[in-house]
Amino acid sequence: MEQKKQNGNIIAIITMIFLFGMISFVTNLAAPIGVIWKNQPGIEGSNFLGMMGNMMNFLAYLFMGIPAGKLLTKIGYKKTALAAIAVGLLGVFIQYLSGVIGVDASTGNLPANFFVYLFGAFVAGFSVCMLNTVVNPMLNLLGGGGNKGNQYIQIGGTFNSLAGTLTPMFVGALIGQITKNTAISDVNPVLFMAMGVFAAAFVILLFIPINDPDHGKKTAAIIYEHSPWNFRHFVLGAIGIFIYVGVEIGIPGTLNFFLSDITAKGAGLDVANAASIGGFVAGTYWFLMLIGRFLGSMIGGKVSSKMMLITASGLGIVFVIIAIMLPNSVQTLMPVFEGSSFSFGMVQVPLAALLLVLCGLCTSIMWGGIFNLAVEGLGKYTAAASGIFMMMVVGGGILPLVQNWVADISTYMTSYWVIIACLGYLLYYALIGSKNVNKDIPVD
């Protein structure tokens, strides 16, 4: 019986880790596709509008965060995951439709299919919100919480980063040079792949037996005298999640815009392959997140979440400040995949771009660290806290939008001061804000 339970846990862990990758696959379609939208008639050159798809994707969290948690309680982990996958397939399909609808953009107004795309991104956001609601608490519970739970979340994050690495690279290789004639339909192969992944995942998950962590347990009705909002370290942690996701998305998203922009104030990129290079460099950021999460999973059982978050946020501040201060004329070589020739080569990019890419090592372990610090000591309020966390992921849409508004009115590098402020808050949370000062509240 014990062996059967152990095997069931392994299947559940593998499935949750696979779904972790799907979250990133869908989420990371927004920024590279936004590079195309910002060059379309009626939108030309607006980084703010180019980031709107990403905003709509994350805005869904604000509406679905708590309902997703309630859905999880009502129908269980497996059915919630299946519903999320079905919604994700629909969202990607709507985005595909935005590329096949004929639109007359000669009026100079925003093209109608842009709103179709935004709606598709919003629907897809519901999917990734529901998936996040499933995978994070389940991996934490399957690991028994604490450092082991953090370790499983870091492993899931590794697969999340793998999908994040490949997505902008695929899109960049497909579109190569961005012009006003570049169409959304040019990325259809990636959208077809996304729909195929969702369809396959639905079928596979349908036949995998997954029991909820509390399955079979008989418990008395739980009385909630308080809420997660009564815990200061949770409130500050929820703000930390809002900020962290904005940092995680804002750094590579804005970098992709910067390197793909042929007018980008001395970026010094090859015009013919600017989008391909930008996509690959952004993908390298996610690849370093993969490496960081893999390393985090190795040491997660030995190093505290607090120490990991202190180190990551402090190092990130150093990298970004140096990147801001360096002129674009200071360049270095980076290995990139050149879509036109389907080969790897060394390409000159601003040294600042390399430093921003290195931030992927820092952001890689932040989610698990913040999550564990914020729910530590919450006891029976942990499930409600998870739903609130999902709402706060909306920061991944709002903060990059703010950053790119700053980029529109100033420069790309100036916009990274927004990132500095955010990393400063995360350092404060790790050092001071994560302490549980409400231990008098009963949590059993």
C-alpha positions in Angstrom: 0.0 0.0 0.0 2.9 2.3 0.9 4.6 1.6 -2.4 1.4 2.3 -4.3 1.0 5.6 -2.5 4.7 6.5 -3.3 4.2 5.7 -7.0 1.0 7.9 -7.0 3.0 10.7 -5.5 5.7 10.4 -8.2 3.2 10.5 -11.0 1.5 13.5 -9.4 4.9 15.3 -9.0 5.9 14.6 -12.7 2.5 15.8 -13.9 2.6 19.0 -11.9 6.2 19.7 -13.1 5.0 19.2 -16.8 2.2 21.6 -16.2 4.6 24.1 -14.8 6.3 24.1 -18.2 3.0 24.8 -20.0 2.5 27.9 -17.9 5.6 29.5 -19.2 5.0 28.3 -22.8 1.8 30.3 -23.0 2.9 33.3 -20.9 6.1 33.8 -23.0 4.2 34.1 -26.3 3.1 37.6 -25.4 6.4 39.6 -25.5 7.8 38.3 -28.8 4.4 38.6 -30.5 4.2 42.1 -29.0 7.3 42.9 -31.1 5.2 42.3 -34.2 2.2 44.2 -32.9 4.2 47.3 -32.1 5.2 47.6 -35.7 1.7 47.2 -37.2 -0.2 50.1 -38.8 -2.0 52.1 -36.2 0.4 51.0 -33.4 3.8 51.8 -34.8 6.6 52.2 -32.3 4.5 52.1 -29.1 6.2 49.8 -26.5 3.2 50.4 -24.3 0.8 48.9 -26.8 3.2 46.2 -27.7 3.2 45.0 -24.1 -0.7 45.1 -23.9 -0.9 41.4 -24.8 1.3 40.5 -21.8 -0.9 42.9 -19.7 -4.1 41.1 -20.7 -2.5 37.7 -20.0 -1.7 38.7 -16.5 -4.9 40.8 -15.9 -6.8 37.5 -15.9 -5.1 36.6 -12.6 -6.8 39.5 -10.9 -10.2 38.1 -11.8 -9.4 34.4 -11.6 -7.0 34.2 -8.6 -9.5 33.6 -5.8 -12.1 31.8 -8.0 -9.4 29.4 -9.1 -8.6 28.6 -5.5 -12.3 27.9 -4.8 -12.6 25.8 -7.9 -9.6 23.8 -6.7 -11.4 23.2 -3.4 -14.7 22.2 -5.0 -13.6 19.9 -7.9 -10.0 18.9 -6.9 -6.6 19.2 -8.5 -7.1 17.0 -11.6 -10.4 18.4 -12.8 -9.1 22.0 -12.2 -6.0 21.2 -14.3 -8.2 19.7 -17.1 -10.4 22.7 -17.1 -7.4 25.0 -17.3 -5.9 23.1 -20.2 -9.2 23.3 -22.2 -9.4 27.1 -21.5 -5.7 27.5 -22.6 -6.5 25.7 -25.9 -9.4 28.1 -26.5 -7.2 31.2 -25.7 -4.4 30.2 -28.1 -7.0 29.5 -30.8 -8.5 33.0 -30.4 -5.0 34.4 -30.8 -4.6 32.4 -34.0 -7.8 33.8 -35.3 -6.4 37.3 -34.8 -3.8 36.5 -37.5 -6.3 35.3 -40.1 -8.9 38.0 -39.8 -8.6 40.5 -42.7 -8.4 44.1 -41.4 -8.2 47.4 -43.2 -5.6 49.4 -41.2 -5.6 52.3 -43.6 -7.7 54.5 -41.2 -4.8 54.8 -38.8 -6.9 53.5 -35.9 -5.9 50.5 -33.8 -6.6 47.4 -36.0 -9.7 45.4 -35.0 -7.8 42.1 -35.0 -5.5 43.6 -32.3 -8.5 43.5 -29.9 -9.2 39.9 -30.9 -5.6 39.1 -30.0 -5.9 40.8 -26.7 -9.1 38.9 -25.9 -7.3 35.6 -26.7 -4.4 36.6 -24.4 -6.9 37.3 -21.7 -8.5 33.9 -22.1 -5.1 32.2 -22.1 -4.4 34.1 -18.9 -7.3 32.4 -17.2 -5.7 29.1 -18.1 -2.2 29.8 -16.7 -3.8 31.3 -13.5 -5.7 28.1 -12.9 -2.6 26.0 -13.7 -0.6 28.0 -11.3 -3.2 27.5 -8.6 -2.8 23.8 -9.0 0.9 23.3 -9.4 2.4 25.5 -6.7 0.4 24.3 -3.6 0.4 20.7 -4.8 4.2 20.6 -5.3 4.7 22.3 -1.9 2.3 19.8 -0.2 3.8 16.8 -2.0 7.2 17.9 -0.7 5.8 18.2 2.9 6.3 22.0 2.9 9.5 23.7 4.2 12.7 23.3 2.3 11.6 20.1 0.5 8.5 21.8 -0.8 10.7 24.7 -2.0 12.9 22.1 -3.7 10.0 20.6 -5.7 8.8 24.1 -6.7 12.4 24.9 -7.9 12.4 21.7 -10.0 9.0 22.7 -11.5 10.5 26.1 -12.1 13.3 24.5 -14.1 10.8 23.1 -16.6 9.0 26.4 -16.6 12.2 28.1 -17.6 12.9 25.5 -20.4 9.6 26.4 -22.0 10.3 30.1 -21.4 13.7 29.7 -23.1 12.4 28.1 -26.3 9.3 30.2 -26.9 10.9 33.6 -27.7 13.6 31.8 -29.7 11.0 30.1 -31.9 9.1 33.3 -32.5 12.3 35.3 -33.2 13.6 32.7 -35.7 10.3 32.6 -37.5 9.9 36.4 -38.0 13.6 37.5 -38.4 13.3 41.1 -39.5 10.4 43.1 -38.3 8.7 45.5 -40.7 5.2 46.9 -41.0 4.4 44.0 -43.4 5.3 41.4 -40.8 2.0 39.6 -40.0 0.8 37.8 -36.8 0.1 34.8 -39.1 3.9 34.5 -39.4 4.0 32.9 -35.9 1.2 30.4 -36.7 3.6 27.4 -36.4 4.2 28.4 -32.7 0.5 28.8 -32.1 -0.2 25.4 -33.7 2.5 23.9 -31.5 0.9 25.5 -28.4 -2.5 24.1 -29.3 -1.0 20.7 -29.9 0.7 20.7 -26.5 -2.6 21.6 -24.8 -4.5 18.9 -26.6 -1.9 16.2 -25.9 -1.7 17.3 -22.2 -5.4 17.1 -21.8 -5.5 13.5 -23.1 -2.5 12.4 -21.0 -3.8 14.0 -17.8 -7.2 12.5 -18.4 -5.8 9.0 -17.9 -3.3 9.7 -15.1 -4.7 9.0 -11.6 -4.0 11.9 -9.3 -5.4 12.1 -5.8 -5.7 15.4 -3.9 -3.1 15.7 -1.1 -5.9 15.5 1.5 -7.7 12.6 -0.3 -9.2 10.1 2.1 -8.6 12.1 5.2 -11.5 12.7 7.6 -11.4 16.1 9.2 -13.8 18.1 11.1 -15.2 21.3 9.7 -12.5 23.9 9.9 -13.4 27.3 11.4 -11.6 30.3 10.0 -11.5 33.0 12.7 -9.0 35.1 10.7 -7.6 35.4 7.2 -4.2 35.5 5.6 -4.5 39.3 5.5 -4.1 39.3 9.3 -0.5 38.1 8.9 1.9 41.0 8.2 4.6 38.8 6.6 1.9 37.4 4.2 0.7 40.8 3.2 4.2 42.0 2.4 4.9 38.7 0.7 1.8 39.1 -1.5 3.2 42.5 -2.5 6.5 40.8 -3.1 4.8 38.3 -5.5 3.2 41.2 -7.4 6.6 42.9 -7.7 8.6 39.7 -8.5 6.5 38.6 -11.4 6.7 42.2 -12.8 10.5 42.0 -12.6 10.7 38.5 -14.1 8.6 39.5 -17.1 9.8 43.1 -17.4 13.5 42.4 -17.7 13.5 40.1 -20.8 10.3 41.6 -22.3 11.7 45.1 -22.5 15.1 43.7 -23.5 13.5 41.9 -26.4 11.8 45.2 -27.5 15.1 47.1 -27.2 17.2 44.6 -29.2 14.5 44.2 -31.9 14.1 47.9 -32.4 16.2 49.0 -35.3 16.0 52.6 -34.1 17.1 51.7 -30.5 19.6 54.5 -29.9 22.8 52.8 -30.9 22.0 49.2 -30.0 24.3 48.2 -32.8 22.4 45.1 -34.0 22.2 43.5 -37.4 19.0 45.1 -38.9 18.2 42.0 -41.0 18.1 39.7 -37.9 17.2 42.1 -35.1 14.0 40.3 -34.0 15.8 36.9 -34.2 18.7 38.2 -32.1 16.3 39.9 -29.6 14.2 36.7 -29.3 17.3 34.6 -28.7 18.8 36.9 -26.2 15.5 37.1 -24.3 15.4 33.3 -24.5 18.9 33.1 -23.0 17.5 35.0 -19.9 15.0 32.2 -19.5 17.7 29.6 -20.1 19.7 31.1 -17.2 16.5 30.9 -15.1 16.4 27.2 -16.0 20.0 26.8 -14.8 19.3 28.9 -11.7 16.2 26.9 -10.8 18.1 23.6 -11.4 20.8 24.8 -9.0 18.2 26.0 -6.6 16.5 22.6 -6.6 19.9 21.1 -5.7 20.6 23.4 -2.7 16.9 24.1 -1.8 17.0 21.5 0.9 20.1 22.9 2.5 19.9 26.7 2.1 17.0 28.7 3.6 14.5 30.6 1.4 15.4 33.8 3.2 19.2 33.5 2.4 18.4 32.6 -1.2 16.2 35.6 -1.7 18.6 38.0 0.0 21.4 36.9 -2.3 19.3 36.9 -5.5 17.8 40.3 -5.0 21.1 42.0 -4.0 23.0 40.5 -6.9 20.2 41.5 -9.3 20.4 45.2 -8.1 24.1 45.2 -8.9 23.6 43.7 -12.4 20.9 46.2 -13.4 22.6 49.3 -12.0 25.8 48.5 -14.0 23.6 47.8 -17.1 21.9 51.2 -16.8 25.2 53.0 -16.4 27.0 51.4 -19.3 26.7 53.2 -22.7 25.3 51.1 -25.6 28.6 51.5 -27.4 30.2 49.1 -24.9 29.5 45.8 -26.6 30.3 42.1 -26.2 29.8 38.9 -28.1 26.9 36.5 -27.3 26.1 33.2 -29.0 22.8 33.4 -30.8 20.7 31.3 -33.1 20.4 33.1 -36.5 17.0 32.3 -37.9 17.9 33.2 -41.5 20.7 30.6 -41.7 19.4 28.3 -39.0 22.8 28.2 -37.4 24.6 29.5 -34.3 26.9 32.4 -34.4 28.6 35.1 -32.3 26.8 38.4 -32.5 27.7 41.8 -30.9 25.2 43.1 -28.4 25.5 45.9 -25.8 27.2 44.6 -22.7 24.2 45.9 -20.8 22.1 43.2 -22.5 24.4 40.5 -21.2 24.1 41.9 -17.7 20.3 41.9 -17.9 20.4 38.4 -19.2 22.4 37.3 -16.1 19.6 38.6 -14.0 17.8 35.3 -15.0 20.1 33.6 -12.5 18.7 35.9 -9.8 15.0 35.8 -10.6 15.1 32.0 -11.0 14.7 31.2 -7.3 12.6 34.1 -6.2 9.1 32.7 -6.7 9.7 29.7 -4.5 11.5 31.7 -1.9 8.8 34.4 -1.6 6.0 31.8 -1.6 7.6 29.7 1.2 8.4 32.8 3.3 4.9 34.2 3.0 3.0 31.1 3.8 5.3 30.0 6.6 3.2 29.6 9.8 -0.2 30.2 8.1 -1.4 26.6 8.7 -5.1 26.3 7.7 -5.0 29.7 6.0 -2.5 28.5 3.4 -5.1 27.5 0.8 -6.7 30.9 0.9 -3.3 32.5 0.7 -2.5 30.6 -2.5 -5.6 32.1 -4.2 -4.6 35.6 -3.1 -1.1 35.0 -4.6 -2.6 34.1 -7.9 -4.4 37.5 -7.9 -1.1 39.3 -7.2 0.5 37.7 -10.3 -1.2 40.5 -12.2 2.0 42.4 -11.4 3.5 40.6 -14.4 1.2 42.7 -16.6 1.1 46.0 -14.8 4.8 46.6 -14.0 6.1 45.8 -17.5 3.4 48.1 -18.8 4.7 50.9 -16.5 8.3 50.1 -17.5 7.6 50.3 -21.2 5.6 53.6 -20.7 8.8 54.9 -19.1 10.8 53.5 -22.1 8.4 55.4 -24.5 8.9 58.7 -22.8 12.6 58.3 -22.2 14.9 55.4 -23.1 14.9 51.6 -22.7 17.7 51.7 -20.2 16.1 54.4 -18.1 13.1 52.2 -17.8 15.1 49.7 -15.8 15.1 52.0 -12.8 11.6 50.6 -12.3 13.3 47.2 -11.9 15.8 48.6 -9.4 13.0 49.9 -7.2 11.3 46.5 -7.3 14.4 44.5 -6.5 15.0 46.9 -3.6 11.6 46.0 -2.1 12.4 42.3 -2.5 15.6 42.7 -0.6 13.7 44.5 2.2 11.2 41.7 2.3 13.9 39.1 2.6 15.8 41.0 5.3 12.9 42.3 7.4 9.4 41.9 6.0 9.3 38.1 6.0 9.4 37.8 9.7 6.2 36.4 11.2 5.2 38.9 13.9 1.7 37.4 14.3 2.4 34.1 15.9 -0.3 34.7 18.5 -3.0 34.0 15.8 -4.1 30.3 16.0 -3.6 28.4 12.7 -4.6 24.8 13.6 
